[in-house]
Amino acid sequence: MLDMEEKVLRDLEKFERCAAEKDHEKKKAVAEVQSLLEKAIVASQKKDIEITQLHEEGAESLKAAIKMIKEWLVDDHSEINPDEFDRYIRKRRATYLAAQKAKVTDHGGVGSQPAGSLDK
């Protein structure tokens, strides 16, 4: 009977050691995943900053190009009114932005087809 109790105690100790090892492995894996997630978040934030800077640089380049074109038009084509050119640019931009907004809102989901359009 004593041998049986010793065996049970040894098995219990072995089980507890195994459970402690598994718990340690689990905690280590969770910490590793958290570390990777934090690194991914930081990398994503850096990319967002880079993209924002690129957009700003692109906008500045575009403004400079438009200014240069406007100056060229005024110098070489006196018949063109610079204010009309500015209005034209604003109108084109408004048209572009409206088209972009329509693209975003018209996602082609359920109900976007006119009635009977699927029958053809």
N, C-alpha and C positions, 0 to 999 in steps of 0.2 A: 504494500500500500504506500509505503514511503517513497519507493521508486516512482510510482505513478504520480505522486504529488510533485516530486522534483522535476519530472518530465514536463508536467503541466506548467510549473513555474518557469522552466527553461523556455518552453514554447511561448509562454506569455511575454517573457523578456525579449525573446527574438522578435515576436510580433510588434512589441512596443518600439524596438530599435528600427525595425522596418518602417513602421508608421512615422516615426520621427524623421527618418531619411526621406520618405516620400513627401512629408510636410515641408522639409527643407528644400527639396527639389522644386516643389510647387511655388514656394515663396521666391526662390531664385528665378524661376521662369516668369512669375508675375512682375518682379523687379526689372527683368530684362525687357519684357514687353512695354512696361511703363517708360523705360529709358528710350527705347526705340520710338515710342509714340511722341515723347518730348522732343527728340531729335527731328522727327518728321514735322512737328508743329513749328519748330524754329526754322527749319529749311523752307517750309511753306511761307512763313512770314517774310523771310529774306527774299523769296521769289516775288511775293506781292509788292515789296518795296522796289525791287528791280523793275518790275512791270510798270509800276506807277511812274518811276523816273523815266522809263522809256517813253511812256505816253506823253509825259511833260516835254521831253526833248522833241518828240515828233510834233507836238502841237506848236512848239516854238519854231521849229524848222518850217512848218506849214505857214505860220504867220509871217515869217521872214520872206518866204517865197511869194506869198500873196502881196506883201508890201512891195517887193521888187517888181512883180508883174504890174502892179498898179502904177508904180513910178515909170515903168517903161511905157505903159499905155498913155500916161499923161504927157510924157516927153515926146513920144513918136506919133501919137494920134491925138492931136488936140481936140478933135471932134468928139472924143469920148469923155463924158463927164465922170469924174472920179466918184461922185456921190452915187451915180447910177450903177457904177461897178460895185460899190459897197452894198447897195440894195440887192443887186443880182446875187452876190455872194451870200447874203443873209437869206435870200429866198431859196437858193440851192441847198443851203444848210438846213433850213426848216423842212424842205421836201425830203432830204436825206434822213433827217431824224424821224419824221413821220413814217417813212418807209421802214426804218429800223424798228420803231415801236409796233407797227403793224405786223412785222415779222415775228416779234416776240409774243404778241397777244394771239396771233393766228397760228396756233401750234398744230392744227390739223387733227384735233381730238374728236371724240364722239360729238355729233351734233354740228360739226363744222361743214358737212356736206349739205348742199341745197336738197330740198325734198325731191325724191325721185331720181337723184343723180346716180344712184347705185344701180338703177334698173337698166341703164343704157349700156 
